[in-house]
Structure formats: C-alpha cells, structure tokens
Amino acid sequence: MLKCLLAPAAFLYKAGVTFRHRLFDWGILKSEKFDIPIICIGNITVGGTGKTPMAEMVIAYMSQMHNVALLSRGYGRRTKGYLEVRADSHYRDAGDEPLQIKLKFPDTVVAVCEKRSEGIRRICAEHPEVDLIVMDDGFQHRYVEPKINIVMIDATRPVQHDRMLPVGTLRDLPEELHRAHYFVVTKCPERMAPIDRCILRKVLIQVAYQRVYFTRFESFMPQPLYAEEASGEPLAQGRPVIALSGIGNPKPFVQTLRERYEVVAEMTLDDHHVYKVRDMNALAALLEKHPGAVIVTTEKDAVKMTNRAKIPAQVRSNLYYLPINISFIEDSATDFLQKLEEDVRGN
C-alpha cells in the first residue's frame, strides 16, 4: 500500500532526473573537462555502498605515484563554498567523511565544495603540485566530466530489481551506467555463486571497455577511540557490545558485530547524524543497563566523537570503532589498482 501511495512521487522524480540528463546530453547544460585527471567514485543509490573505503584505497595506492587531492561535497556540513579540510577541522564544518579521510591521510589535500568545478579550479590554483584528483561522489552530478568513473554497486540491492526514490533506493537512472568505466560490487556474500556474478555482469556492462569487480567488506579488531582510557585488552569474542551507527546502511555493520560478539543493544541513527549531549547520555544509560558491555561504532561515526570534553568518562573508556577495508573476491586489489593507474596515465 505504501509503495502504491509513493508511486506518483517516484514517477515524478524519475521524470525530473531523466529531463536533467537530457539537458546534458543535448548540450544545454555543460559538462566541464579539466586537464588534470579526475577519478570519480560514485553510485546511483542512496545509502552506504562503500565510496569512502574505495576512496581511501585509491588514495593510498595512487599517492605512491601521484600528488593526490580528494574533493568532496562535504554532505551535512554547516559551511558553504570551498573549504580545505585540516586535521583539526570540526566535522560540522568539513563533513564526517572528508575529515575521516584527512585524518587517515594527513599529507593529502582534502577539500570540500558543493560546486565541484569550482573546487577543482581552487585545488589546481592553490596546489599546483597536485596531479590527480579523486572526487568522492558526483557520478550523477555531471557538471564535471571525469577521466574515470568508478561506480559502487550494493550486491544486497541489485539495480535490476530496485526502484526510483522514494519507492526504492535509486537516485539515478540505471541506463546512465553506460558512463561508468569500473563497477565495484560491494557487500557480496561469502560464497557468491558464479552464476550470480555472471548475471550481474550482464546487467551492468553496457560498453565493451567496462570492468566489473566483486568485493566484500573486511573488518578488523575494534580499536579504542580513547586508547589511554581503555582497558588495553582486545575485545574477546562473545563480549557484550552496544552497536552504535549513523550510516546509510547499518545492517552489514550490525551483522558483523553479531558474528563475533553478543549485541545487547543497538542505537541506530540517521546517516550523517550530528551527535548531541542527549546521545551521549543515552549511551551512558545503555552502559549502566548492560554492565560489562562496550560501545562499538563505525569509523565514520568515530570522527564525530573526538571532542573529549563533551563525552562522559564512562562512554570514553568503553568506546571502540570497527576498522574496515574492501576485500576483492576474484581479481586482486592490485589488479584493479594497476589497471586504474594505466587508465589515469592513458590518453
């Protein structure tokens, strides 16, 4: 019934997105090309598909050969215009994901700007040493024409069965996937059948040069956010934990915790949630309710909780984050990254 009620809104949304793409196709709206190579990492759905871990992987590899900069819109920030992110920036000013990347790669130029073309020009003008820009999100943006488009696809939400917003999770048209150069399918099951990979390849590949890679998220031992206040002992398997998340799709995160620990409570918030005093008080109350439990959150959420003064001591000493990266299933990450570097250097 709800889908039926939302169907007219989905129809209008699809019509608007389609018309906008046609304006670009007809040349009424212009896509700008730049001399500097740009790798765009995007998707066509709402919710987490792994753009940030992919950006981190690309930056880590490409920084060995290039002076890399990261450009993001900085979703959810309270500032406007161009801003260069510093390690001591507040996440409300820079955005949570750009700040997370800056903290991991302090020598990398990280900038946010809602107008991507302006952001690229500012980076080039203020950092002439930069010779490669990684653009986080923006596949559907189209005011910038990247040299390479990497599109992240969520295996748990196949595009061929999805619907446009607000009925489904599609924010862009599946037929626009012809503009992608690489597809990285994330959140693949542990034992993904070859036939399922074959079907997805047939759905995604529309142009001969497109490549498809299948991946899953690999998580590591949770790390204390405030190491000097934590017990110092690794979290033993089966330990009671409170799952805290404010991300687009928290199900895989919670499932990972359930496989290792006893999840005694969940605190699930909206994507890009702004943490307030009441949230910290709620966490402290959960710790009181579940003696012996610790809080485990995501890396993206952890960067928002580094202001020691606003976090109760009880929460600080029991606050952990779960590091993750992308693990390739068939081909190696090296194969993907080497092909990407070849395309960056190609004419």
C-alpha positions as CSV (number, residue, x, y, z in Angstrom):
1,M,0.0,0.0,0.0
2,L,2.8,2.4,0.9
3,K,4.6,1.7,-2.4
4,C,1.4,2.4,-4.3
5,L,1.0,5.7,-2.5
6,L,4.6,6.7,-3.2
7,A,4.5,5.6,-6.9
8,P,3.4,9.0,-8.3
9,A,6.3,10.7,-6.4
10,A,8.7,8.1,-7.8
11,F,7.3,8.7,-11.3
12,L,7.8,12.5,-11.0
13,Y,11.3,12.1,-9.5
14,K,12.3,9.8,-12.4
15,A,10.9,12.2,-14.9
16,G,12.9,15.1,-13.4
17,V,16.1,13.1,-13.3
18,T,15.6,11.9,-16.9
19,F,14.9,15.5,-18.1
20,R,18.1,16.8,-16.4
21,H,20.2,14.1,-18.1
22,R,18.7,15.0,-21.4
23,L,19.7,18.6,-20.9
24,F,23.3,17.5,-20.5
25,D,23.0,15.1,-23.5
26,W,21.7,17.9,-25.7
27,G,24.4,20.3,-24.5
28,I,22.1,22.8,-22.8
29,L,23.8,22.0,-19.5
30,K,27.5,21.7,-19.9
31,S,29.9,19.2,-18.6
32,E,33.4,20.7,-17.9
33,K,36.6,18.9,-18.7
34,F,39.9,19.5,-17.0
35,D,43.5,18.9,-17.9
36,I,44.1,17.2,-14.6
37,P,42.9,13.6,-14.4
38,I,39.9,13.1,-12.2
39,I,38.7,9.8,-10.8
40,C,35.1,10.0,-9.7
41,I,33.8,7.4,-7.2
42,G,30.1,7.4,-7.1
43,N,26.9,5.3,-7.1
44,I,23.3,5.5,-8.3
45,T,21.6,4.7,-5.0
46,V,21.2,6.3,-1.6
47,G,22.7,4.6,1.4
48,G,26.2,3.3,2.0
49,T,27.8,1.5,-0.9
50,G,31.4,1.8,0.2
51,K,32.5,5.0,-1.6
52,T,34.7,6.2,1.3
53,P,36.6,2.9,1.8
54,M,37.2,2.8,-2.0
55,A,38.4,6.5,-2.0
56,E,40.8,5.5,0.8
57,M,42.1,2.6,-1.2
58,V,42.6,4.6,-4.3
59,I,44.4,7.5,-2.4
60,A,46.7,5.0,-0.6
61,Y,47.8,3.4,-3.9
62,M,47.9,6.5,-6.2
63,S,49.8,8.5,-3.6
64,Q,52.8,6.3,-4.4
65,M,53.0,7.7,-7.9
66,H,51.0,11.0,-7.8
67,N,50.3,14.1,-5.7
68,V,46.7,13.3,-4.9
69,A,43.9,15.5,-3.7
70,L,40.4,14.5,-2.5
71,L,37.4,16.6,-3.4
72,S,34.0,16.0,-1.7
73,R,30.8,17.9,-1.4
74,G,31.0,17.5,2.4
75,Y,27.5,16.4,2.8
76,G,25.8,17.6,6.0
77,R,28.3,20.3,6.8
78,R,27.2,23.7,8.1
79,T,29.6,25.7,6.0
80,K,29.2,26.7,2.3
81,G,31.6,27.1,-0.6
82,Y,35.2,25.9,-0.9
83,L,36.9,24.8,2.3
84,E,40.2,22.9,2.7
85,V,40.0,20.3,5.4
86,R,42.6,20.3,8.2
87,A,43.3,17.5,10.7
88,D,41.9,19.8,13.4
89,S,38.7,20.7,11.4
90,H,35.4,20.2,13.1
91,Y,33.2,17.6,11.3
92,R,30.3,20.0,11.3
93,D,32.4,22.3,9.1
94,A,34.2,19.8,6.9
95,G,31.7,16.8,6.8
96,D,32.3,13.5,8.5
97,E,33.7,11.5,5.6
98,P,36.2,14.2,4.3
99,L,37.5,14.6,7.9
100,Q,37.9,10.8,8.2
101,I,40.0,10.7,5.1
102,K,42.1,13.7,6.2
103,L,42.9,12.0,9.5
104,K,44.0,8.9,7.7
105,F,46.0,10.8,5.0
106,P,47.2,13.9,6.7
107,D,49.6,14.8,3.8
108,T,46.8,14.6,1.2
109,V,45.0,17.7,0.2
110,V,41.3,17.2,1.1
111,A,38.8,19.9,0.1
112,V,35.0,20.2,0.2
113,C,32.9,22.3,-2.2
114,E,29.3,21.8,-3.4
115,K,30.3,23.2,-6.8
116,R,32.7,20.5,-8.0
117,S,34.1,22.6,-10.9
118,E,34.9,25.5,-8.6
119,G,36.5,23.1,-6.1
120,I,38.7,21.6,-8.8
121,R,39.8,25.1,-10.0
122,R,40.7,26.1,-6.5
123,I,42.7,22.9,-5.8
124,C,44.7,23.4,-9.1
125,A,45.3,27.1,-8.3
126,E,46.3,26.7,-4.7
127,H,48.1,23.3,-5.0
128,P,49.9,23.2,-8.4
129,E,51.8,20.2,-7.2
130,V,48.6,18.1,-7.3
131,D,48.4,16.0,-10.5
132,L,45.4,13.7,-9.7
133,I,42.0,14.4,-8.1
134,V,39.8,11.8,-6.5
135,M,36.2,13.1,-6.5
136,D,34.1,11.4,-3.8
137,D,30.6,11.1,-5.2
138,G,29.4,13.0,-8.2
139,F,28.6,10.4,-10.8
140,Q,25.1,11.9,-11.2
141,H,26.4,15.4,-10.9
142,R,27.7,15.7,-14.5
143,Y,28.9,19.3,-14.3
144,V,32.4,17.7,-14.2
145,E,33.4,15.1,-16.8
146,P,35.9,12.9,-15.0
147,K,38.5,10.9,-16.8
148,I,37.4,7.7,-14.9
149,N,34.1,6.9,-13.3
150,I,34.1,4.2,-10.6
151,V,30.5,3.2,-9.7
152,M,29.9,1.3,-6.5
153,I,27.1,-1.3,-6.6
154,D,25.5,-2.8,-3.5
155,A,25.1,-6.6,-4.0
156,T,22.3,-6.7,-1.4
157,R,20.3,-4.2,-3.5
158,P,20.6,-5.3,-7.2
159,V,19.9,-2.4,-9.5
160,Q,17.7,-4.6,-11.8
161,H,15.2,-5.1,-9.0
162,D,15.4,-1.6,-7.5
163,R,13.0,1.3,-7.9
164,M,13.5,5.1,-8.1
165,L,13.1,7.1,-4.9
166,P,11.1,7.3,-2.8
167,V,9.7,3.8,-3.6
168,G,13.2,2.3,-3.9
169,T,16.8,3.4,-3.3
170,L,17.7,4.6,-6.9
171,R,18.7,8.2,-7.1
172,D,19.8,8.0,-10.7
173,L,18.8,6.0,-13.8
174,P,20.3,2.6,-14.3
175,E,20.6,3.4,-18.1
176,E,23.2,6.0,-17.1
177,L,25.6,3.2,-16.1
178,H,27.0,3.3,-19.6
179,R,29.1,6.3,-18.5
180,A,30.9,4.1,-15.9
181,H,34.4,2.7,-16.5
182,Y,34.6,0.4,-13.5
183,F,31.9,-1.3,-11.4
184,V,32.8,-2.4,-7.9
185,V,30.2,-4.6,-6.5
186,T,30.3,-4.4,-2.7
187,K,28.8,-6.5,0.2
188,C,29.0,-9.7,-1.8
189,P,28.1,-12.9,0.2
190,E,30.9,-15.1,1.4
191,R,30.1,-17.7,-1.2
192,M,28.7,-15.8,-4.1
193,A,27.8,-18.3,-6.9
194,P,29.5,-17.8,-10.3
195,I,26.0,-17.6,-11.9
196,D,25.1,-14.6,-9.7
197,R,28.3,-12.8,-10.8
198,C,27.6,-13.7,-14.4
199,I,24.0,-12.2,-14.1
200,L,25.3,-9.0,-12.5
201,R,28.0,-8.6,-15.2
202,K,25.3,-8.9,-17.9
203,V,23.1,-6.3,-16.1
204,L,26.0,-3.8,-15.6
205,I,28.2,-4.0,-18.6
206,Q,26.8,-1.9,-21.4
207,V,30.0,-0.9,-23.1
208,A,32.9,-3.2,-24.0
209,Y,35.6,-1.4,-22.0
210,Q,33.7,-1.6,-18.7
211,R,35.2,-3.8,-16.0
212,V,33.4,-5.4,-13.0
213,Y,35.0,-6.3,-9.7
214,F,33.3,-8.2,-6.8
215,T,34.2,-7.3,-3.3
216,R,33.2,-7.6,0.3
217,F,34.0,-5.5,3.4
218,E,36.7,-6.9,5.6
219,S,36.7,-5.8,9.2
220,F,39.4,-5.9,11.8
221,M,39.6,-5.9,15.6
222,P,37.7,-3.0,17.1
223,Q,40.1,-0.2,18.3
224,P,39.5,2.1,21.3
225,L,38.8,5.6,20.3
226,Y,40.5,6.8,23.5
227,A,43.3,4.3,23.9
228,E,44.7,5.9,27.0
229,E,41.4,5.5,28.8
230,A,40.5,2.0,27.6
231,S,41.5,-1.3,29.4
232,G,44.1,-2.1,26.7
233,E,42.9,-5.6,26.3
234,P,41.5,-6.8,22.9
235,L,37.7,-7.4,22.8
236,A,37.2,-11.1,23.4
237,Q,34.9,-13.0,21.1
238,G,31.4,-13.1,22.6
239,R,31.9,-9.9,24.6
240,P,28.6,-8.0,25.1
241,V,28.6,-4.9,22.9
242,I,26.3,-2.0,22.1
243,A,26.2,-1.3,18.3
244,L,26.2,2.4,17.5
245,S,25.8,3.6,13.9
246,G,24.8,6.7,12.0
247,I,25.4,5.5,8.4
248,G,23.4,4.9,5.3
249,N,23.0,1.1,5.6
250,P,23.9,-0.2,9.1
251,K,22.8,-3.8,8.5
252,P,26.2,-5.2,7.4
253,F,27.9,-3.4,10.3
254,V,25.5,-4.9,12.9
255,Q,25.7,-8.3,11.3
256,T,29.5,-8.3,11.5
257,L,29.2,-7.5,15.2
258,R,26.7,-10.3,15.8
259,E,29.0,-12.8,14.2
260,R,31.7,-12.0,16.8
261,Y,30.0,-10.6,19.8
262,E,26.8,-10.5,21.8
263,V,25.0,-7.4,20.6
264,V,22.9,-6.5,23.7
265,A,21.6,-3.2,22.3
266,E,21.5,-1.2,19.1
267,M,21.5,2.6,18.7
268,T,20.8,3.3,15.0
269,L,20.7,6.9,13.9
270,D,20.3,8.7,10.5
271,D,23.1,8.9,8.1
272,H,25.5,11.9,8.9
273,H,23.8,12.2,12.3
274,V,25.0,15.1,14.4
275,Y,25.8,13.8,17.9
276,K,24.4,15.8,20.8
277,V,24.6,15.6,24.6
278,R,21.4,13.6,24.7
279,D,23.0,10.9,22.6
280,M,26.0,10.7,24.9
281,N,23.6,10.5,27.9
282,A,21.7,7.7,26.1
283,L,24.9,5.8,25.6
284,A,25.9,6.2,29.2
285,A,22.4,4.9,30.2
286,L,22.9,1.8,28.0
287,L,26.3,1.1,29.6
288,E,24.6,1.3,33.0
289,K,21.9,-1.1,31.8
290,H,24.4,-3.6,30.4
291,P,27.3,-3.9,32.8
292,G,30.4,-5.3,31.1
293,A,29.4,-4.1,27.7
294,V,31.3,-1.8,25.4
295,I,30.2,0.5,22.6
296,V,31.4,-0.3,19.1
297,T,30.7,2.2,16.3
298,T,31.9,2.8,12.7
299,E,34.9,4.8,11.6
300,K,32.6,7.4,10.1
301,D,30.9,7.9,13.4
302,A,34.1,7.8,15.4
303,V,35.4,11.0,13.8
304,K,32.4,12.9,15.3
305,M,33.2,11.9,18.8
306,T,36.8,13.2,19.3
307,N,35.8,16.1,21.5
308,R,36.7,14.6,24.8
309,A,35.1,17.4,26.9
310,K,31.6,16.5,25.5
311,I,31.8,12.8,26.1
312,P,31.2,11.3,29.6
313,A,34.2,9.4,31.0
314,Q,32.2,6.2,31.2
315,V,31.5,6.4,27.5
316,R,35.1,7.4,26.6
317,S,36.6,4.4,28.4
318,N,34.2,2.0,26.6
319,L,34.1,3.4,23.1
320,Y,35.5,1.4,20.2
321,Y,35.4,1.7,16.4
322,L,35.4,-1.0,13.8
323,P,38.1,-0.5,11.0
324,I,37.1,-1.9,7.6
325,N,38.5,-2.1,4.1
326,I,37.4,-3.5,0.8
327,S,38.5,-7.1,0.0
328,F,38.4,-8.3,-3.6
329,I,36.9,-11.8,-4.2
330,E,38.1,-12.9,-7.7
331,D,40.7,-10.5,-9.0
332,S,43.2,-8.9,-6.6
333,A,43.0,-5.3,-5.5
334,T,46.4,-4.9,-7.1
335,D,45.0,-5.9,-10.5
336,F,42.2,-3.3,-10.1
337,L,44.6,-0.6,-9.0
338,Q,47.2,-1.2,-11.6
339,K,44.5,-1.1,-14.4
340,L,43.2,2.1,-12.8
341,E,46.7,3.7,-12.9
342,E,47.1,2.6,-16.6
343,D,43.9,4.4,-17.4
344,V,45.0,7.5,-15.4
345,R,48.2,7.7,-17.5
346,G,46.5,6.9,-20.8
347,N,45.4,9.5,-23.3
